[in-house]
Amino acid sequence: MTQPTVAGVPVVVRDLVADQAACGWQVAVAAPPEGDLPGWLADLQVLHLPWQASREPGPTVPREVVRLRRLIGEFAPDLVHLHSAKAGLIGRVALRGGRPTVFQPHAWSFEAAEGPVARMARAWERFAARWTDLLVCVSDDERQRGEHAGVRARTIILPNGIDLGRYRVTGPADRSRARRELGLADRPTVVCVGRLARQKGQDVLLDCLPELRGRVPEVQTVLVGDGPDAADLRARAGEQVVFAGARSDVRPWLTAADVVALPSRWEAGLSLVAMEAMALGRPVVSADVAGARAALGGAGAVVDREDPRALALALAVRLEDPALAEREGRAGRRAVESSHDLAVTSRRVREAYRLVVPDGVQGDGVG
């Protein structure tokens, strides 16, 4: 089960479910009816269990627990895999250890909050560990942050993956062609892909632009995505910032980039966008979020979070030195080939399920 149903989490769920269905498993996904996931599931001919749930905790939680408990009871799965903090909350309250339970936080809930809310989130995660048969972290940093908060559960590290067959390394001619086809000017370009929300840090990118333009006056910046902060970001952006809106396929936009910016305030590990950019041979400048330093390697730069000046400098260096950007792009492709192949990730997930269902999933699972 999953909530949210937009951005990176449903992509991970879609890819895992596609692999499990191809293995002959009977899989159902409990998720809200809005967003991208229901359509993908229909294309895969995978059962969607409509589960109405808000993105954030609140007064709807008791109703969400009751609905989910009923859905799980009707489907009667061998195993339940909970994706994200909200699904992890509702799912573990509904199940209370009654079925083998795998929880994958996709970034800890307490990192998205401050003050009393963060303290409550830490306390909940510590308590809910008793109802977690297996915790899946996408980076060792995510595991360590959980342990530091007192979360103790059987844990495996399993990085996300992408279908490398959908990506090829692209060069300057591809970049210029992509810009023309997208209606962009053919000049130095920074692309940032992600939900327009505080987590993704697009405001930090906008704050860095005056200094970046001081070094690279002709630079254009493209924000791909939509979200709750869209209006505020548009109000503070200048004419050289392009808002592309939400896109189901971001490959053309990443292809158009000279460098991809990921100024997030928090992540669980290397984001899908970072992997996609690296697979296309694009250098990445990332904020210092969980897993970024270990995963990027020589594929770009990692800068302090919420540091516009450091972000501007790292972007400028790559815009001014195309040879450096090309070397980093090649290093990024090698890195995703070695550590983020979706076929390997999907197989390892199936193997992980055997840790909590020793006889194997006999045909029924719920994502």
Disulfide bonds with the S-S distance in Angstrom:
none
